[in-house]
Amino acid sequence: MLIGCKIGRPFTGLAVVLWIALWAVACSVRPSNQEGNRQPNLLLLIADDWSYPHAGVYGDKVAQTPTFDRLAAEGVLFTNAFCAAPSCSPSRAAILTGQYPHRLEQGANLWGTLDRKYLTYTQLLERQGYFVGMAKKGWGPGNFGAGGYEHNPAGREYAGFEEFYDSRPNKAPFCFWFGSQDPHRPYVQGLGAEAGLNADSLLVPSFLIDLPVVQQDLLDYYYELNRFDQECGEILRFLEEMGELDNTIVVMTSDNGMPFPRSKANLYDYGTRVPLVLSWKGKGIRGITFDGLVNLLSLAPTFLDAARVEPPAAMDGISLLPVLLQGKNKQGKDYVYLERERHGNVRQGHLGYPARAIRDHQYLYIRNLRPERWPAGDPELTGAATSYGDVDDSPSKFFMMHFEGNEAYGPLFELSFGKRPYEELYQIDSDPFQMKNLAGISRYQKVVKQYARMMDAAMAVTDDPWADPYFEGFDQYPYYGMHNFFPGLQH
């Protein structure tokens, strides 16, 4: 369109000059518009065993998380984010595929595999021209070779983000998975205290024994958490130097909860509730807190939505892009559906501990599908595993194991290591650590029945095989953790 010229009137010399100047300005603007419309880069920063609310922006007085806190100021902070399963491999499989782990066959188990037939967002983005890669821990632990992959499902592996970035062809949009091993065990005991972290500021969850052994163990956990945050900060600084941060959607979260008793590998909040922040500095909304319930399996459709790629119909998650751009959520459910299958090979007969949960703002309802089994693993040694092997070996675990039958701390031992009933019900506001099971109390029976119906409906709509009472479970699948000679093994 010609600006400032009447139709039919011949150009004067001045008009020609002005028209050329305006045309030059328009041309100079066009690359910027194209830059704004190009597909965003996608960066996932994922910790290994980090529980909510352990970040400075959540009010934690020990966590030193300036990177996470900065992303919260530049984006959206989520207060009710949950992993699909409180176990590394199935949680990461759900993030990649956008599907519930129970729909992924062997992908529901730790130390299983993820079959290539289940489309991942990394596969789909690579087909659309994205440059895809990862560093450190991607999907796993497990045997990705058995699933038909030549490399980790999270992407081709690089030594670090800078090597990946330098390998990018023709400034293609990138999708990068940075999977730290922090704060996964084992810890170097005493590093937290040596770094100046103060036990007096700790909030020790009520299901743990609040004594120095556990306190020091928690400080070591925080030390590794802080180290993860520093590593993420280095990646963000590099992106800023390269002028890429404004067009990069950054997600920072964890695969499951902290490696302590009654946390990781459990459907209680300290096993499933995780920190989460989404930031798109150049385009997204800034500095808001979102309290809606979110399952991390929604990350896959979010990434695809941002890249303008249609998510497959098989994906259970719903894009969070409206939250990032407008602070709105289009999800229809007001609860999250959570699950676990076989974590470690820690029961006679290679058995897992299948369980399902419904979590909303009021209650956590858990259905233990095989309550005759030990939830933390058999008390006796099973092969190379230690007692209660679904709980990571740690000073906290071994300390608590000494108190079986103890008058003061015996109840805490039972909560972490004892058998559990078929149904559990916990009230969130009055019992944030899920210590008092209400399922057996008469005045809560109406609530229990309500959530049992919700559970049945969720099982049906997500094609959960446990909806069939005769289902034999996921125990028949191989456990690759004891066979280190397999190709494609990812720890």
Phi, psi and omega per residue, in radians:
M1 nan 2.350 3.092
L2 -1.493 2.319 -3.070
I3 -1.873 2.308 3.050
G4 1.409 0.207 -3.141
C5 -2.163 2.222 3.097
K6 -1.381 2.461 -3.131
I7 -1.155 2.344 3.094
G8 1.596 -0.194 3.130
R9 -1.647 2.244 -3.125
P10 -1.170 2.580 3.107
F11 -1.203 2.398 2.918
T12 -1.567 2.980 3.102
G13 -1.030 -0.705 3.124
L14 -1.152 -0.683 3.139
A15 -1.099 -0.695 3.123
V16 -1.093 -0.756 3.137
V17 -1.072 -0.787 -3.139
L18 -1.129 -0.701 -3.138
W19 -1.105 -0.750 3.118
I20 -1.093 -0.706 -3.135
A21 -1.127 -0.772 3.137
L22 -1.153 -0.661 3.112
W23 -1.096 -0.704 3.124
A24 -1.120 -0.714 3.109
V25 -1.098 -0.775 3.133
A26 -1.048 -0.720 3.136
C27 -1.158 -0.636 -3.131
S28 -1.208 -0.456 3.120
V29 -1.378 -0.532 -3.000
R30 -1.001 -0.777 3.115
P31 -1.037 -0.615 3.116
S32 -1.129 -0.710 3.105
N33 -1.128 -0.711 3.088
Q34 -1.089 -0.692 3.116
E35 -1.056 -0.706 -3.129
G36 -1.198 -0.456 -3.093
N37 -1.635 -0.141 -3.098
R38 -1.261 2.775 -3.084
Q39 -1.124 2.440 -3.117
P40 -1.324 2.651 2.930
N41 -1.241 2.722 -3.094
L42 -2.261 2.159 -3.095
L43 -2.236 2.068 3.069
L44 -1.873 2.116 3.078
L45 -1.912 1.879 -2.990
I46 -2.158 2.151 3.092
A47 -1.428 2.923 -3.127
D48 -2.019 1.690 3.087
D49 1.457 1.027 -3.126
W50 -2.135 2.124 -3.093
S51 -1.668 2.579 2.847
Y52 -1.219 2.466 0.130
P53 -1.894 0.809 -2.986
H54 -1.483 1.274 3.025
A55 -2.707 2.614 -3.087
G56 -1.018 -0.702 -3.086
V57 -1.191 -0.352 3.046
Y58 -1.477 -0.037 3.123
G59 1.731 0.083 3.124
D60 -1.222 2.275 -3.042
K61 -1.549 -0.137 -3.133
V62 -1.833 -0.617 -3.101
A63 -1.132 2.296 3.068
Q64 -1.967 1.583 -2.985
T65 -2.199 1.081 -3.104
P66 -1.097 -0.526 3.133
T67 -1.206 -0.860 3.103
F68 -1.045 -0.757 -3.121
D69 -1.124 -0.670 3.107
R70 -1.119 -0.793 3.126
L71 -1.071 -0.610 3.087
A72 -1.124 -0.675 3.118
A73 -1.210 -0.482 -3.101
E74 -1.717 0.030 -3.070
G75 -2.676 -2.369 -3.073
V76 -2.077 2.206 3.083
L77 -1.727 2.187 -3.138
F78 -1.751 2.341 -3.128
T79 -1.860 -0.150 -3.135
N80 -2.360 1.046 3.082
A81 -1.772 2.443 -3.076
F82 -2.357 2.463 3.002
C83 -1.344 2.682 -3.120
A84 -1.166 -0.556 3.131
A85 -2.593 2.447 -3.068
P86 -1.472 0.836 -3.059
S87 -2.610 2.398 -2.923
C88 -0.931 -1.057 -2.992
S89 -1.061 -0.910 -3.138
P90 -1.152 -0.601 3.098
S91 -1.099 -0.798 -3.124
R92 -1.213 -0.600 3.066
A93 -1.104 -0.704 3.117
A94 -1.154 -0.687 3.095
I95 -1.076 -0.749 -3.088
L96 -1.241 -0.701 -3.023
T97 -1.684 -0.316 -3.036
G98 1.230 0.288 -3.114
Q99 -2.078 2.698 3.038
Y100 -1.117 2.472 -3.107
P101 -0.968 -0.590 -3.095
H102 -1.162 -0.190 3.102
R103 -1.632 0.025 -3.010
L104 -1.934 0.331 3.134
E105 0.917 -2.070 -3.089
Q106 -1.088 -0.309 3.130
G107 -1.143 -0.201 3.120
A108 -1.386 -0.255 -3.067
N109 -1.810 2.578 2.891
L110 -1.189 2.535 -3.124
W111 0.988 0.669 3.009
G112 -1.865 -2.401 3.044
T113 -2.527 2.926 3.067
L114 -2.134 1.957 -3.082
D115 -1.217 2.387 -3.081
R116 -1.118 -0.316 3.138
K117 -1.160 -0.352 3.079
Y118 -1.497 1.855 -3.041
L119 -1.083 2.376 3.088
T120 -1.888 2.775 3.102
Y121 -1.140 -0.502 3.116
T122 -1.157 -0.733 3.080
Q123 -1.066 -0.825 -3.059
L124 -1.166 -0.669 3.135
L125 -1.235 -0.624 3.111
E126 -1.096 -0.666 3.089
R127 -1.120 -0.451 -3.113
Q128 -1.635 0.206 3.065
G129 1.683 0.049 3.076
Y130 -1.272 2.522 3.013
F131 -1.591 2.039 -2.946
V132 -2.017 2.352 3.085
G133 -2.821 3.078 -3.117
M134 -2.628 2.879 3.016
A135 -2.447 2.582 3.116
K136 1.144 -2.088 -3.018
K137 -1.690 2.018 3.071
G138 -1.690 -2.245 2.975
W139 -1.209 2.513 3.103
G140 2.529 3.080 0.068
P141 -1.345 2.625 -3.139
G142 2.888 -2.967 -3.082
N143 -2.005 1.622 -3.110
F144 -1.272 -0.389 3.087
G145 -1.092 -0.632 3.127
A146 -1.163 -0.339 3.112
G147 -1.608 0.052 3.105
G148 1.655 0.158 -3.136
Y149 -1.613 2.525 3.000
E150 -1.595 -0.342 3.079
H151 -2.506 3.039 -3.096
N152 -0.991 2.426 3.122
P153 -0.999 -0.386 3.118
A154 -1.310 -0.239 3.128
G155 2.406 3.010 3.049
R156 -1.164 2.527 -3.006
E157 -1.568 2.414 3.077
Y158 -2.213 2.785 -3.133
A159 -1.141 -0.529 3.138
G160 -3.014 -3.141 -3.064
F161 -1.166 -0.662 -3.102
E162 -1.129 -0.712 3.090
E163 -1.092 -0.743 3.090
F164 -1.040 -0.834 -3.089
Y165 -1.093 -0.737 -3.139
D166 -1.178 -0.350 3.138
S167 -1.567 -0.090 -3.058
R168 -1.143 2.246 -3.127
P169 -1.511 2.320 2.945
N170 0.930 0.610 3.107
K171 0.942 0.632 3.100
A172 -1.122 2.634 3.018
P173 -1.070 2.512 -3.075
F174 -2.040 2.736 3.047
C175 -2.307 1.975 -3.036
F176 -2.195 2.383 3.108
W177 -1.947 1.955 3.026
F178 -1.817 1.879 -3.092
G179 -1.927 1.699 3.118
S180 -1.206 2.697 2.967
Q181 -1.530 -0.067 3.106
D182 -1.558 2.540 -0.058
P183 -1.687 0.816 3.075
H184 -1.152 2.589 3.044
R185 -1.312 2.871 0.058
P186 -1.420 2.732 3.092
Y187 -1.821 2.662 2.925
V188 -1.442 1.936 -3.002
Q189 -1.113 2.324 3.065
G190 1.696 -0.143 -3.106
L191 -1.132 -0.604 3.132
G192 -1.076 -0.845 3.133
A193 -1.149 -0.705 3.129
E194 -1.083 -0.542 3.132
A195 -1.395 -0.021 3.087
G196 1.598 0.171 3.081
L197 -1.227 2.424 -2.954
N198 -1.846 2.097 3.127
A199 -1.152 -0.427 -3.130
D200 -1.142 -0.357 -3.120
S201 -1.649 -0.025 -3.088
L202 -1.238 2.459 2.869
L203 -1.799 1.767 -3.132
V204 -1.448 2.098 3.114
P205 -0.952 2.509 -3.020
S206 -1.129 -0.301 3.133
F207 -1.457 -0.103 3.053
L208 -1.806 2.805 3.136
I209 -1.497 2.074 -3.043
D210 -1.462 1.260 3.108
L211 -2.319 2.878 -2.988
P212 -0.924 -0.631 -3.123
V213 -1.046 -0.828 -3.135
V214 -1.234 -0.697 3.131
Q215 -1.037 -0.802 -3.140
Q216 -1.159 -0.611 3.088
D217 -1.116 -0.709 3.091
L218 -1.141 -0.660 3.103
L219 -1.112 -0.631 3.088
D220 -1.179 -0.639 3.034
Y221 -1.055 -0.805 3.131
Y222 -1.119 -0.614 3.121
Y223 -1.029 -0.799 -3.137
E224 -1.231 -0.609 3.075
L225 -1.070 -0.784 3.127
N226 -1.101 -0.612 3.116
R227 -1.157 -0.694 3.061
F228 -1.022 -0.795 -3.138
D229 -1.060 -0.676 3.112
Q230 -1.121 -0.743 3.119
E231 -1.059 -0.729 3.121
C232 -1.133 -0.645 3.110
G233 -1.080 -0.634 3.121
E234 -1.136 -0.669 3.114
I235 -1.147 -0.751 3.134
L236 -1.111 -0.710 3.130
R237 -1.100 -0.705 3.108
F238 -1.090 -0.771 3.120
L239 -1.065 -0.676 3.097
E240 -1.110 -0.762 3.137
E241 -1.082 -0.598 -3.131
M242 -1.476 -0.045 -3.131
G243 1.250 0.442 -3.043
E244 -1.859 -0.221 -2.958
L245 -1.135 -0.652 -3.082
D246 -1.108 -0.461 3.139
N247 -1.879 0.524 3.126
T248 -2.162 2.155 2.993
I249 -1.431 2.117 -3.096
V250 -1.927 2.247 3.056
V251 -2.088 2.255 3.107
M252 -2.215 2.170 -3.034
T253 -2.818 -2.832 3.138
S254 -2.427 2.753 3.128
D255 -1.407 -0.497 3.116
N256 -2.969 -3.057 -3.028
G257 -1.401 -3.139 -2.970
M258 -1.196 2.662 -3.064
P259 -1.466 1.189 3.126
F260 -2.319 2.840 3.078
P261 -0.951 2.492 3.110
R262 1.078 0.382 3.135
S263 -2.120 -1.864 3.092
K264 -0.833 2.470 -3.121
A265 1.244 0.265 3.068
N266 -2.229 2.683 -3.111
L267 -1.560 0.131 3.007
Y268 -1.307 2.898 -3.009
D269 -1.012 -0.643 -3.107
Y270 -1.297 -0.050 2.998
G271 -1.782 -0.523 -3.009
T272 -2.013 -0.462 -3.081
R273 -1.474 2.210 -2.998
V274 -2.277 2.717 3.011
P275 -1.167 2.606 3.096
L276 -2.723 2.319 3.004
V277 -2.444 2.454 3.032
L278 -2.114 2.327 -3.116
S279 -2.460 2.358 2.984
W280 -2.333 1.566 -2.923
K281 -0.992 -0.645 -3.060
G282 -1.473 -0.191 -3.017
K283 -2.511 -0.501 -3.030
G284 -1.363 2.937 3.073
I285 -1.217 2.676 -3.010
R286 -2.116 2.404 2.898
G287 1.181 0.579 3.091
I288 -1.941 2.731 3.069
T289 -1.928 2.287 -3.111
F290 -1.993 2.103 -3.052
D291 -1.712 -0.006 3.137
G292 -1.154 2.739 -3.126
L293 -1.407 2.235 -3.038
V294 -2.322 2.374 3.025
N295 -1.824 2.371 -3.085
L296 -1.095 -0.259 3.064
L297 -1.174 -0.123 3.048
S298 -1.396 -0.119 3.134
L299 -1.171 -0.689 -3.119
A300 -1.033 -0.937 3.103
P301 -1.132 -0.446 3.076
T302 -1.133 -0.836 3.127
F303 -1.075 -0.769 -3.135
L304 -1.136 -0.725 3.113
D305 -1.047 -0.779 -3.137
A306 -1.118 -0.570 3.134
A307 -1.525 0.076 -3.121
R308 1.050 0.756 3.056
V309 -2.028 2.242 -3.105
E310 -1.177 2.122 3.099
P311 -1.156 2.467 3.087
P312 -1.048 2.612 -3.133
A313 -1.089 -0.424 -3.111
A314 -1.218 -0.307 -3.094
M315 -1.225 2.270 3.129
D316 -1.461 -0.465 -3.105
G317 -1.294 2.797 3.116
I318 -2.134 2.373 -3.033
S319 -0.947 2.404 3.056
L320 -1.687 0.120 -3.118
L321 -1.022 -0.675 3.074
P322 -1.040 -0.552 3.080
V323 -1.192 -0.765 -3.106
L324 -1.152 -0.628 -3.068
L325 -1.581 -0.573 -3.000
Q326 -2.279 -0.096 -3.074
G327 1.323 0.298 -3.113
K328 -2.034 2.633 3.138
N329 -2.131 2.266 -3.135
K330 -1.723 0.153 3.127
Q331 -1.217 2.445 -3.073
G332 -1.561 -0.352 -3.061
K333 -1.547 2.589 3.089
D334 -1.955 0.490 3.063
Y335 -2.616 2.894 3.005
V336 -2.028 2.560 3.131
Y337 -1.853 2.141 -3.009
L338 -2.140 2.770 -3.047
E339 -2.751 2.877 2.940
R340 -2.678 2.602 3.030
E341 -2.172 -2.389 -3.095
R342 -1.308 2.148 3.089
H343 -1.617 -1.375 3.070
G344 -1.800 2.920 3.044
N345 -1.527 1.302 -2.898
V346 -2.228 0.342 3.080
R347 -2.358 2.574 3.085
Q348 -0.976 2.364 -3.139
G349 1.450 0.248 3.114
H350 1.048 0.597 -3.054
L351 -1.472 2.597 3.041
G352 -1.709 -2.918 3.067
Y353 -2.308 1.458 -3.082
P354 -1.233 2.363 3.119
A355 -2.702 2.697 3.100
R356 -2.317 2.725 -3.140
A357 -2.543 2.589 2.936
I358 -1.996 2.197 -3.139
R359 -2.241 2.129 3.007
D360 -2.193 -2.846 -3.093
H361 -1.311 -0.301 -3.081
Q362 -1.775 -0.789 -2.991
Y363 -2.378 2.732 2.889
L364 -2.012 2.063 3.114
Y365 -1.961 2.203 -3.113
I366 -2.109 2.393 3.030
R367 -2.068 1.939 3.086
N368 -1.524 1.870 -2.946
L369 -1.303 -0.350 3.057
R370 -2.315 1.230 -3.025
P371 -1.172 -0.220 3.094
E372 -1.279 -0.255 3.136
R373 -1.545 2.820 3.105
W374 -1.451 2.092 -3.068
P375 -1.124 -0.536 -3.129
A376 -1.654 0.061 -3.049
G377 1.825 2.785 -3.108
D378 -1.071 2.502 3.093
P379 -1.139 -0.537 3.130
E380 -1.490 2.793 3.111
L381 -1.164 2.407 3.099
T382 -2.164 1.790 -3.085
G383 1.098 -2.163 -3.116
A384 -1.579 -0.027 -3.072
A385 -1.415 2.704 3.059
T386 -1.553 3.014 3.070
S387 -1.044 2.488 -3.126
Y388 0.872 0.962 -2.944
G389 -1.254 -0.179 3.053
D390 -1.360 -0.107 2.997
V391 -1.753 2.146 -3.127
D392 -0.977 2.361 3.080
D393 -1.037 2.327 -3.073
S394 -2.917 2.848 3.017
P395 -1.007 -0.650 -3.136
S396 -1.132 -0.789 -3.140
K397 -1.072 -0.926 -3.062
F398 -1.151 -0.572 3.085
F399 -1.141 -0.786 -3.127
M400 -1.182 -0.529 -3.130
M401 -1.150 -0.360 3.111
H402 -1.261 -0.226 -2.985
F403 -1.813 0.314 3.067
E404 -1.057 2.181 -3.139
G405 1.415 -0.061 3.129
N406 -1.201 2.438 -3.076
E407 -1.113 -0.699 -3.068
A408 -1.446 -0.794 -2.994
Y409 -1.969 -0.011 3.099
G410 -0.988 -0.723 3.097
P411 -1.030 -0.601 3.098
L412 -1.222 -0.643 3.043
F413 -1.027 -0.808 -3.099
E414 -1.118 -0.675 3.135
L415 -1.063 -0.635 -3.084
S416 -1.542 -0.607 -2.951
F417 -2.089 -0.268 -3.073
G418 -1.391 2.948 3.090
K419 -1.260 2.780 -3.048
R420 -2.218 2.683 -3.139
P421 -1.305 2.990 -3.132
Y422 -1.056 -0.672 -3.122
E423 -2.155 2.472 3.026
E424 -2.314 2.541 3.108
L425 -2.474 2.246 -3.115
Y426 -2.295 2.438 3.105
Q427 -1.595 2.159 -2.937
I428 -1.205 -0.838 -3.012
D429 -1.189 -0.687 -3.097
S430 -1.605 -0.187 -3.078
D431 -2.467 1.162 -3.028
P432 -1.146 -0.352 3.124
F433 -1.698 0.082 3.095
Q434 0.917 1.143 -3.096
M435 -1.813 -0.473 -3.021
K436 -2.020 1.898 3.132
N437 -1.338 2.087 -3.097
L438 -1.638 -0.066 -2.994
A439 -1.106 -0.464 -3.124
G440 -1.627 0.059 -3.098
I441 -1.641 2.286 -2.975
S442 -1.022 -0.704 -3.055
R443 -1.258 -0.141 3.104
Y444 -1.812 0.112 -3.072
Q445 -1.134 -0.569 3.091
K446 -1.136 -0.695 3.105
V447 -1.173 -0.750 3.122
V448 -1.022 -0.793 -3.135
K449 -1.137 -0.658 3.114
Q450 -1.070 -0.806 -3.107
Y451 -1.312 -0.478 3.035
A452 -1.119 -0.692 3.081
R453 -1.159 -0.697 3.077
M454 -1.074 -0.698 3.108
M455 -1.095 -0.823 3.134
D456 -1.034 -0.732 3.139
A457 -1.156 -0.719 3.121
A458 -1.136 -0.683 3.084
M459 -1.062 -0.743 -3.104
A460 -1.179 -0.803 -3.027
V461 -1.279 -0.423 3.129
T462 -1.740 0.176 3.137
D463 0.982 0.706 3.126
D464 -1.260 2.127 -3.105
P465 -1.099 -0.351 3.129
W466 -1.264 -0.088 2.991
A467 -1.133 -0.401 3.056
D468 -1.509 2.026 -3.092
P469 -1.109 -0.273 -3.139
Y470 -1.737 0.142 3.133
F471 -1.087 2.396 -3.066
E472 -1.608 -0.094 3.027
G473 1.599 -3.087 -3.073
F474 -1.701 0.179 -3.030
D475 -1.274 -0.277 -3.098
Q476 -1.357 -0.222 -3.119
Y477 -1.317 2.633 -3.136
P478 -1.088 2.640 3.014
Y479 -1.944 1.911 -3.009
Y480 -1.499 -0.059 -3.048
G481 -1.176 -0.378 -3.104
M482 -1.766 0.159 -3.075
H483 -2.247 1.394 -2.997
N484 -1.289 -0.031 -3.138
F485 -1.534 -0.054 -3.107
F486 -1.195 2.434 3.040
P487 -1.226 2.634 3.102
G488 1.306 0.401 -3.102
L489 -1.389 2.258 3.140
Q490 -2.076 2.083 3.134
H491 -1.489 nan nan
